[in-house]
Amino acid sequence: MNLQFQDQIPLEFNDSSKVWIYQSSRLFLMSEALDIETKLEQFVSEWKSHGDTVKGYANLFFGQFIVFMADETATGVSGCSTDSSVRLVKEIEQKFNVQLFDRQTLAFFIKDKIQLLPLSQLGYAAENEFIKAESLYFNNTVLTKIELLKNWIIPIKDSWLSKRISFPVISL
């Protein structure tokens, strides 16, 4: 699986553009993904904040992550406009019977595919070397375009998780 996504992020959006990432509890089927992409395109084309058009972007990445972006240098994003994106995510969640708001499940890139792991199992996974310090982690806590580009998919050792996990020391 190719993890290059950066070329799909709009260049014309300011680096400080707000980002929201929703991770699905499973990979979407192709038919579901096509439906979701259509919904996201329609939403962005109609996204408003206090009557003004939001310079927005939304996409489904790797068949499992819904990413919204709003460039507030054009129009500020109000609570109501953020709520409208959350409503869309909840609709997708219901329609496809997935969880998109579970922050206790983390995503890693292991053995050439995305694997989900409950936060409570991190220690066990590290002890048994299912994940390693170099394993790639999807850091869904990024808040801006520049963070998305530089810090979304990073080794565990470079993420906030590094403070929560002890990896076995390998002696040579």
N, CA, C and O of each residue as an XYZ file, in Angstrom:
688
protein
N       0.847     -1.177      0.000
C       0.000      0.000      0.000
C       0.895      1.244      0.000
O       1.844      1.345      0.777
N       0.578      2.156     -0.863
C       1.315      3.409     -0.969
C       0.735      4.409      0.028
O      -0.460      4.699     -0.018
N       1.548      4.929      0.911
C       1.085      5.873      1.929
C       1.269      7.335      1.523
O       1.104      8.233      2.349
N       1.607      7.573      0.272
C       1.764      8.951     -0.195
C       0.378      9.567     -0.393
O      -0.394      9.101     -1.231
N       0.072     10.577      0.350
C      -1.218     11.251      0.249
C      -1.047     12.747      0.003
O      -1.995     13.433     -0.381
N       0.156     13.241      0.225
C       0.419     14.676      0.207
C       0.007     15.356     -1.092
O      -0.429     16.507     -1.081
N       0.145     14.643     -2.216
C      -0.198     15.257     -3.502
C      -1.710     15.447     -3.673
O      -2.144     16.104     -4.620
N      -2.510     14.882     -2.772
C      -3.963     15.065     -2.842
C      -4.449     16.240     -1.996
O      -5.625     16.601     -2.041
N      -3.540     16.833     -1.226
C      -3.888     17.979     -0.379
C      -3.767     19.248     -1.219
O      -2.746     19.455     -1.875
N      -4.781     20.091     -1.208
C      -4.748     21.291     -2.059
C      -3.590     22.227     -1.708
O      -3.445     22.641     -0.558
N      -2.784     22.550     -2.691
C      -1.638     23.448     -2.510
C      -2.079     24.861     -2.130
O      -1.396     25.552     -1.374
N      -3.228     25.281     -2.663
C      -3.667     26.665     -2.471
C      -4.233     26.924     -1.066
O      -4.571     28.062     -0.739
N      -4.337     25.891     -0.247
C      -4.814     26.081      1.124
C      -3.643     26.523      2.002
O      -2.529     26.016      1.872
N      -3.911     27.472      2.893
C      -2.902     27.971      3.814
C      -2.436     26.845      4.737
O      -3.219     25.965      5.095
N      -1.157     26.876      5.121
C      -0.608     25.845      6.012
C      -1.322     25.786      7.358
O      -1.312     24.748      8.021
N      -1.946     26.898      7.768
C      -2.656     26.920      9.049
C      -4.112     26.453      8.934
O      -4.852     26.501      9.916
N      -4.523     26.006      7.759
C      -5.899     25.525      7.571
C      -6.230     24.456      8.605
O      -5.418     23.577      8.894
N      -7.439     24.549      9.157
C      -7.877     23.587     10.177
C      -8.127     22.219      9.556
O      -8.596     22.113      8.423
N      -7.805     21.170     10.319
C      -7.977     19.790      9.851
C      -8.724     18.985     10.912
O      -8.488     19.130     12.112
N      -9.628     18.135     10.434
C     -10.333     17.180     11.297
C     -10.208     15.808     10.632
O     -10.450     15.669      9.433
N      -9.832     14.802     11.411
C      -9.676     13.443     10.871
C     -10.593     12.503     11.628
O     -10.623     12.498     12.859
N     -11.340     11.709     10.878
C     -12.226     10.697     11.445
C     -11.792      9.337     10.917
O     -11.776      9.102      9.709
N     -11.445      8.459     11.823
C     -10.944      7.124     11.481
C     -12.082      6.116     11.587
O     -12.769      6.046     12.607
N     -12.271      5.354     10.548
C     -13.316      4.339     10.533
C     -12.855      3.071     11.253
O     -11.673      2.728     11.259
N     -13.809      2.404     11.847
C     -13.525      1.151     12.555
C     -13.245     -0.009     11.600
O     -12.897     -1.110     12.025
N     -13.402      0.255     10.320
C     -13.081     -0.762      9.313
C     -12.837     -0.079      7.979
O     -13.181      1.086      7.782
N     -12.243     -0.819      7.083
C     -12.037     -0.360      5.717
C     -13.396     -0.311      5.019
O     -14.193     -1.243      5.133
N     -13.651      0.765      4.307
C     -14.905      0.850      3.557
C     -14.811      0.010      2.293
O     -13.749     -0.086      1.678
N     -15.928     -0.596      1.910
C     -16.006     -1.303      0.638
C     -15.904     -0.269     -0.486
O     -16.174      0.912     -0.267
N     -15.525     -0.698     -1.662
C     -15.370      0.222     -2.789
C     -16.669      0.986     -3.056
O     -16.633      2.199     -3.263
N     -17.805      0.304     -3.054
C     -19.081      0.976     -3.309
C     -19.381      2.011     -2.222
O     -19.910      3.083     -2.516
N     -19.045      1.694     -0.972
C     -19.244      2.629      0.130
C     -18.325      3.836     -0.028
O     -18.746      4.977      0.162
N     -17.069      3.574     -0.376
C     -16.084      4.648     -0.545
C     -16.531      5.618     -1.639
O     -16.412      6.832     -1.475
N     -17.037      5.099     -2.737
C     -17.504      5.965     -3.827
C     -18.677      6.830     -3.367
O     -18.745      8.015     -3.692
N     -19.593      6.236     -2.616
C     -20.735      6.962     -2.072
C     -20.252      8.054     -1.108
O     -20.730      9.187     -1.160
N     -19.319      7.712     -0.245
C     -18.787      8.673      0.732
C     -18.087      9.823      0.018
O     -18.289     10.983      0.375
N     -17.274      9.521     -0.978
C     -16.582     10.581     -1.713
C     -17.563     11.548     -2.364
O     -17.327     12.756     -2.391
N     -18.670     11.012     -2.890
C     -19.707     11.861     -3.477
C     -20.327     12.757     -2.412
O     -20.530     13.949     -2.641
N     -20.625     12.187     -1.251
C     -21.193     12.968     -0.135
C     -20.220     14.065      0.314
O     -20.638     15.191      0.587
N     -18.950     13.744      0.389
C     -17.944     14.721      0.811
C     -17.826     15.863     -0.196
O     -17.753     17.029      0.192
N     -17.809     15.531     -1.480
C     -17.737     16.557     -2.531
C     -18.941     17.488     -2.463
O     -18.807     18.709     -2.551
N     -20.121     16.889     -2.305
C     -21.341     17.699     -2.229
C     -21.309     18.591     -0.986
O     -21.660     19.769     -1.053
N     -20.891     18.028      0.138
C     -20.830     18.806      1.372
C     -19.914     20.014      1.214
O     -20.298     21.136      1.543
N     -18.713     19.787      0.716
C     -17.734     20.866      0.577
C     -18.249     21.943     -0.378
O     -18.011     23.130     -0.158
N     -18.945     21.540     -1.425
C     -19.452     22.527     -2.389
C     -20.539     23.418     -1.776
O     -20.805     24.509     -2.278
N     -21.160     22.951     -0.696
C     -22.241     23.710     -0.056
C     -21.872     24.206      1.348
O     -22.715     24.796      2.025
N     -20.644     23.982      1.793
C     -20.217     24.298      3.163
C     -20.248     25.803      3.383
O     -19.617     26.564      2.650
N     -20.991     26.221      4.401
C     -21.148     27.644      4.703
C     -20.831     27.906      6.169
O     -20.963     27.031      7.025
N     -20.409     29.143      6.430
C     -20.220     29.641      7.787
C     -20.851     31.024      7.850
O     -20.350     31.970      7.243
N     -21.943     31.137      8.580
C     -22.688     32.402      8.679
C     -23.023     32.952      7.295
O     -22.926     34.155      7.054
N     -23.415     32.065      6.397
C     -23.826     32.458      5.056
C     -22.699     32.585      4.041
O     -22.951     32.658      2.838
N     -21.460     32.612      4.517
C     -20.317     32.723      3.607
C     -19.794     31.330      3.251
O     -19.800     30.419      4.079
N     -19.350     31.187      2.025
C     -18.797     29.908      1.578
C     -17.480     29.626      2.289
O     -16.596     30.480      2.360
N     -17.369     28.413      2.812
C     -16.121     27.971      3.450
C     -15.201     27.441      2.361
O     -15.618     26.651      1.515
N     -13.950     27.878      2.388
C     -12.953     27.303      1.479
C     -12.585     25.964      2.106
O     -11.716     25.882      2.974
N     -13.264     24.921      1.648
C     -13.136     23.617      2.283
C     -12.676     22.527      1.353
O     -12.692     22.657      0.129
N     -12.272     21.463      1.973
C     -11.789     20.271      1.269
C     -12.148     19.078      2.139
O     -12.095     19.157      3.366
N     -12.507     17.989      1.507
C     -12.754     16.745      2.235
C     -12.421     15.583      1.318
O     -12.633     15.644      0.107
N     -11.894     14.525      1.918
C     -11.524     13.362      1.124
C     -11.495     12.138      2.021
O     -11.376     12.238      3.242
N     -11.605     10.995      1.392
C     -11.463      9.709      2.069
C     -10.090      9.170      1.701
O      -9.799      8.938      0.527
N      -9.250      8.974      2.707
C      -7.897      8.482      2.473
C      -7.763      7.027      2.901
O      -8.272      6.616      3.943
N      -7.072      6.270      2.079
C      -6.764      4.865      2.361
C      -8.016      4.043      2.665
O      -7.938      3.011      3.331
N      -9.173      4.502      2.176
C     -10.426      3.785      2.376
C     -10.887      3.724      3.814
O     -11.794      2.959      4.140
N     -10.263      4.538      4.704
C     -10.566      4.398      6.122
C     -10.547      5.704      6.922
O     -10.997      5.721      8.068
N     -10.045      6.780      6.354
C      -9.923      8.042      7.085
C     -10.628      9.157      6.325
O     -10.298      9.433      5.172
N     -11.597      9.798      6.970
C     -12.264     10.955      6.387
C     -11.550     12.190      6.922
O     -11.445     12.386      8.132
N     -11.063     13.016      6.005
C     -10.318     14.218      6.379
C     -11.055     15.444      5.842
O     -11.371     15.530      4.655
N     -11.319     16.386      6.742
C     -11.881     17.685      6.378
C     -10.809     18.735      6.585
O      -9.976     18.625      7.485
N     -10.839     19.766      5.733
C      -9.912     20.880      5.882
C     -10.661     22.169      5.541
O     -11.443     22.221      4.591
N     -10.403     23.203      6.337
C     -11.003     24.516      6.081
C      -9.925     25.583      6.170
O      -9.219     25.691      7.172
N      -9.812     26.364      5.114
C      -8.843     27.460      5.068
C      -9.517     28.706      5.620
O     -10.329     29.341      4.946
N      -9.172     29.042      6.845
C      -9.827     30.170      7.508
C      -9.255     31.524      7.093
O      -9.728     32.557      7.566
N      -8.259     31.539      6.231
C      -7.788     32.832      5.710
C      -8.831     33.388      4.748
O      -8.856     34.589      4.478
N      -9.689     32.515      4.233
C     -10.762     32.941      3.330
C     -12.022     33.285      4.134
O     -12.546     34.393      4.024
N     -12.502     32.342      4.933
C     -13.697     32.513      5.765
C     -13.476     31.749      7.059
O     -13.046     30.596      7.032
N     -13.763     32.374      8.183
C     -13.664     31.688      9.473
C     -14.704     30.589      9.566
O     -15.791     30.700      8.999
N     -14.367     29.528     10.281
C     -15.287     28.414     10.440
C     -15.946     28.533     11.811
O     -15.279     28.487     12.844
N     -17.257     28.685     11.797
C     -18.004     28.837     13.044
C     -18.331     27.473     13.651
O     -18.135     26.430     13.026
N     -18.824     27.509     14.865
C     -19.257     26.267     15.518
C     -20.349     25.574     14.722
O     -20.368     24.348     14.622
N     -21.251     26.353     14.158
C     -22.356     25.773     13.371
C     -21.835     25.071     12.116
O     -22.328     24.007     11.744
N     -20.835     25.676     11.468
C     -20.306     25.050     10.250
C     -19.508     23.791     10.588
O     -19.502     22.830      9.819
N     -18.835     23.801     11.739
C     -18.148     22.588     12.191
C     -19.182     21.514     12.517
O     -19.011     20.346     12.167
N     -20.258     21.925     13.194
C     -21.328     20.980     13.532
C     -21.921     20.328     12.290
O     -22.293     19.155     12.321
N     -22.013     21.086     11.193
C     -22.581     20.509      9.965
C     -21.684     19.396      9.430
O     -22.185     18.406      8.897
N     -20.359     19.544      9.565
C     -19.466     18.464      9.117
C     -19.595     17.253     10.039
O     -19.535     16.111      9.582
N     -19.771     17.503     11.334
C     -19.949     16.405     12.292
C     -21.250     15.649     11.983
O     -21.292     14.422     12.063
N     -22.305     16.387     11.631
C     -23.570     15.725     11.265
C     -23.376     14.794     10.068
O     -23.915     13.688     10.041
N     -22.604     15.249      9.081
C     -22.336     14.401      7.915
C     -21.589     13.138      8.340
O     -21.919     12.041      7.889
N     -20.599     13.285      9.192
C     -19.830     12.127      9.660
C     -20.748     11.163     10.405
O     -20.632      9.948     10.239
N     -21.654     11.688     11.220
C     -22.609     10.826     11.946
C     -23.533     10.096     10.973
O     -23.868      8.932     11.190
N     -23.948     10.779      9.899
C     -24.779     10.127      8.873
C     -24.017      8.971      8.228
O     -24.569      7.888      8.031
N     -22.761      9.205      7.904
C     -21.930      8.160      7.293
C     -21.775      6.994      8.266
O     -21.853      5.830      7.875
N     -21.560      7.316      9.508
C     -21.406      6.298     10.557
C     -22.645      5.394     10.602
O     -22.534      4.168     10.625
N     -23.812      6.019     10.615
C     -25.077      5.253     10.682
C     -25.326      4.461      9.410
O     -25.667      3.280      9.467
N     -25.158      5.104      8.271
C     -25.468      4.451      6.992
C     -24.611      3.210      6.761
O     -25.096      2.206      6.239
N     -23.326      3.278      7.153
C     -22.415      2.178      6.849
C     -22.056      1.331      8.071
O     -21.187      0.462      8.005
N     -22.741      1.600      9.184
C     -22.552      0.807     10.402
C     -21.075      0.710     10.805
O     -20.530     -0.380     10.977
N     -20.448      1.882     10.948
C     -19.049      1.971     11.378
C     -18.960      2.951     12.548
O     -19.896      3.699     12.827
N     -17.829      2.926     13.213
C     -17.547      3.917     14.250
C     -16.521      4.897     13.695
O     -15.476      4.494     13.184
N     -16.828      6.180     13.800
C     -15.917      7.216     13.310
C     -15.481      8.190     14.404
O     -14.703      9.109     14.148
N     -15.983      7.987     15.620
C     -15.655      8.887     16.730
C     -14.916      8.179     17.857
O     -14.769      8.744     18.941
N     -14.453      6.968     17.629
C     -13.763      6.198     18.656
C     -12.299      6.621     18.726
O     -11.498      6.241     17.873
N     -11.957      7.395     19.728
C     -10.578      7.884     19.891
C      -9.738      6.916     20.724
O      -8.567      7.181     20.995
N     -10.338      5.793     21.128
C      -9.610      4.799     21.919
C      -9.012      3.692     21.050
O      -8.322      2.804     21.550
N      -9.281      3.754     19.752
C      -8.707      2.793     18.815
C      -7.730      3.540     17.923
O      -8.060      4.569     17.334
N      -6.529      3.006     17.836
C      -5.455      3.659     17.095
C      -5.132      2.872     15.837
O      -5.325      1.658     15.782
N      -4.641      3.575     14.831
C      -4.316      2.935     13.549
C      -2.805      2.935     13.327
O      -2.115      3.923     13.578
N      -2.318      1.787     12.845
C      -0.904      1.604     12.557
C      -0.775      0.982     11.177
O      -1.698      0.327     10.694
N       0.363      1.186     10.552
C       0.656      0.554      9.278
C       1.608     -0.600      9.564
O       2.794     -0.391      9.818
N       1.076     -1.820      9.520
C       1.835     -3.016      9.877
C       1.647     -4.069      8.788
O       0.529     -4.339      8.350
N       2.748     -4.649      8.366
C       2.721     -5.690      7.329
C       1.944     -5.231      6.101
O       1.097     -5.950      5.571
N       2.255     -4.018      5.667
C       1.724     -3.442      4.440
C       0.216     -3.201      4.444
O      -0.405     -3.135      3.383
N      -0.378     -3.070      5.641
C      -1.786     -2.673      5.693
C      -2.106     -1.970      7.000
O      -1.341     -2.042      7.962
N      -3.236     -1.295      7.025
C      -3.661     -0.553      8.208
C      -4.263     -1.534      9.209
O      -5.165     -2.307      8.883
N      -3.750     -1.484     10.415
C      -4.221     -2.338     11.505
C      -4.716     -1.436     12.626
O      -4.083     -0.429     12.946
N      -5.840     -1.794     13.219
C      -6.388     -1.038     14.335
C      -6.072     -1.749     15.642
O      -6.076     -2.977     15.720
N      -5.799     -0.949     16.663
C      -5.418     -1.499     17.952
C      -6.041     -0.652     19.052
O      -5.892      0.570     19.047
N      -6.744     -1.289     20.008
C      -7.286     -0.520     21.126
C      -6.144      0.077     21.953
O      -5.114     -0.566     22.158
N      -6.332      1.284     22.413
C      -5.341      1.967     23.233
C      -4.928      1.097     24.419
O      -3.760      1.087     24.808
N      -5.870      0.380     24.983
C      -5.595     -0.469     26.152
C      -4.655     -1.632     25.839
O      -4.110     -2.244     26.757
N      -4.459     -1.946     24.565
C      -3.606     -3.077     24.168
C      -2.212     -2.654     23.712
O      -1.430     -3.492     23.263
N      -1.894     -1.370     23.821
C      -0.599     -0.884     23.345
C       0.572     -1.597     24.010
O       1.496     -2.049     23.333
N       0.532     -1.697     25.332
C       1.628     -2.335     26.061
C       1.840     -3.766     25.606
O       2.969     -4.184     25.347
N       0.758     -4.508     25.512
C       0.826     -5.906     25.072
C       1.408     -6.000     23.659
O       2.259     -6.845     23.380
N       0.933     -5.121     22.780
C       1.396     -5.140     21.386
C       2.886     -4.827     21.297
O       3.596     -5.415     20.481
N       3.357     -3.912     22.125
C       4.785     -3.572     22.127
C       5.614     -4.715     22.713
O       6.643     -5.093     22.154
N       5.158     -5.261     23.841
C       5.863     -6.376     24.490
C       6.061     -7.553     23.541
O       7.111     -8.196     23.526
N       5.030     -7.811     22.758
C       5.052     -8.960     21.849
C       5.503     -8.587     20.437
O       5.399     -9.386     19.506
N       5.999     -7.374     20.298
C       6.586     -6.869     19.058
C       5.651     -6.873     17.852
O       6.084     -7.007     16.707
N       4.345     -6.719     18.143
C       3.401     -6.499     17.038
C       3.622     -5.092     16.499
O       3.485     -4.840     15.302
N       3.968     -4.174     17.410
C       4.364     -2.830     17.010
C       5.751     -2.568     17.580
O       6.119     -3.075     18.639
N       6.501     -1.766     16.851
C       7.858     -1.403     17.258
C       7.968      0.120     17.250
O       7.079      0.804     16.741
N       9.037      0.644     17.802
C       9.223      2.095     17.847
C       9.179      2.703     16.445
O       8.752      3.846     16.282
N       9.614      1.954     15.438
C       9.642      2.450     14.056
C       8.326      2.232     13.311
O       8.152      2.743     12.205
N       7.396      1.475     13.906
C       6.102      1.228     13.247
C       5.407      2.556     12.976
O       5.462      3.474     13.795
N       4.760      2.649     11.830
C       4.069      3.881     11.462
C       2.713      3.968     12.141
O       1.950      3.003     12.186
N       2.442      5.141     12.661
C       1.218      5.429     13.407
C       0.477      6.559     12.705
O       1.088      7.524     12.245
N      -0.854      6.430     12.627
C      -1.691      7.484     12.058
C      -2.082      8.425     13.199
O      -2.978      8.131     13.991
N      -1.399      9.544     13.262
C      -1.578     10.520     14.328
C      -2.768     11.426     14.002
O      -2.597     12.511     13.446
N      -3.961     10.974     14.350
C      -5.185     11.698     14.009
C      -5.415     12.935     14.863
O      -6.467     13.569     14.771
N      -4.430     13.285     15.701
C      -4.545     14.480     16.538
C      -4.037     15.734     15.835
O      -4.086     16.821     16.411
N      -3.551     15.605     14.602
C      -3.063     16.790     13.884
C      -4.211     17.781     13.693
O      -5.360     17.378     13.512
N      -3.897     19.071     13.735
C      -4.934     20.104     13.706
C      -4.858     21.051     12.515
O      -5.807     21.788     12.246
N      -3.724     21.034     11.796
C      -3.556     21.969     10.684
C      -3.031     21.236      9.450
O      -2.578     20.094      9.520
N      -3.111     21.934      8.325
C      -2.629     21.364      7.065
C      -1.153     20.987      7.166
O      -0.763     19.895      6.752
N      -0.329     21.884      7.713
C       1.109     21.600      7.778
C       1.375     20.394      8.680
O       2.246     19.579      8.378
N       0.632     20.274      9.785
C       0.781     19.099     10.660
C       0.335     17.832      9.932
O       0.960     16.781     10.071
N      -0.730     17.929      9.167
C      -1.210     16.783      8.389
C      -0.113     16.311      7.439
O       0.182     15.119      7.354
N       0.481     17.257      6.733
C       1.508     16.907      5.754
C       2.762     16.318      6.403
O       3.380     15.410      5.848
N       3.133     16.826      7.560
C       4.398     16.417      8.173
C       4.275     15.386      9.286
O       5.208     14.621      9.528
N       3.123     15.359      9.971
C       3.028     14.549     11.193
C       1.829     13.623     11.280
O       1.512     13.137     12.365
N       1.156     13.367     10.168
C       0.015     12.461     10.257
C       0.492     11.016     10.338
O       0.087     10.283     11.240
N       1.330     10.606      9.427
C       1.813      9.219      9.413
C       3.279      9.261      9.821
O       4.150      9.641      9.038
N       3.531      8.864     11.059
C       4.875      8.998     11.630
C       5.240      7.758     12.435
O       4.355      7.021     12.871
N       6.534      7.520     12.636
C       6.936      6.418     13.511
C       6.420      6.657     14.933
O       6.370      7.796     15.399
N       6.045      5.594     15.604
C       5.548      5.703     16.980
C       6.529      6.499     17.840
O       6.112      7.325     18.652
N       7.822      6.257     17.667
C       8.841      6.917     18.497
C       8.799      8.438     18.368
O       9.295      9.139     19.250
N       8.213      8.966     17.280
C       8.126     10.408     17.072
C       6.757     10.972     17.452
O       6.487     12.149     17.215
N       5.902     10.154     18.033
C       4.535     10.578     18.357
C       4.344     10.698     19.872
O       5.229     10.355     20.656
N       3.187     11.184     20.255
C       2.836     11.281     21.667
C       2.774      9.904     22.324
O       2.885      9.796     23.545
N       2.600      8.866     21.533
C       2.528      7.503     22.080
C       3.852      7.043     22.682
O       3.871      6.165     23.545
N       4.948      7.626     22.237
C       6.265      7.190     22.719
C       6.386      7.330     24.238
O       7.166      6.617     24.868
N       5.616      8.248     24.822
C       5.637      8.439     26.272
C       4.791      7.396     27.000
O       4.907      7.235     28.215
N       3.945      6.693     26.260
C       3.032      5.721     26.871
C       3.452      4.272     26.685
O       2.886      3.377     27.312
N       4.436      4.036     25.831
C       4.821      2.671     25.489
C       6.287      2.437     25.829
O       7.146      3.279     25.567
N       6.550      1.293     26.410
C       7.936      0.859     26.608
C       8.178     -0.305     25.649
O       7.509     -1.337     25.712
N       9.136     -0.112     24.775
C       9.474     -1.177     23.837
C      10.591     -2.026     24.424
O      11.466     -1.506     25.117
N      10.569     -3.329     24.154
C      11.639     -4.189     24.675
C      13.000     -3.754     24.120
O      13.123     -3.387     22.951
N      13.992     -3.803     24.967
C      15.350     -3.477     24.536
C      15.928     -4.711     23.876
O      15.933     -5.799     24.450
N      16.412     -4.525     22.669
C      16.965     -5.643     21.913
C      18.473     -5.627     22.093
O      19.145     -4.672     21.703
N      18.993     -6.677     22.681
C      20.445     -6.749     22.853
C      21.054     -7.507     21.688
O      20.484     -8.469     21.174
N      22.214     -7.050     21.292
C      22.890     -7.678     20.135
C      23.939     -8.656     20.577
O      24.601     -9.272     19.741
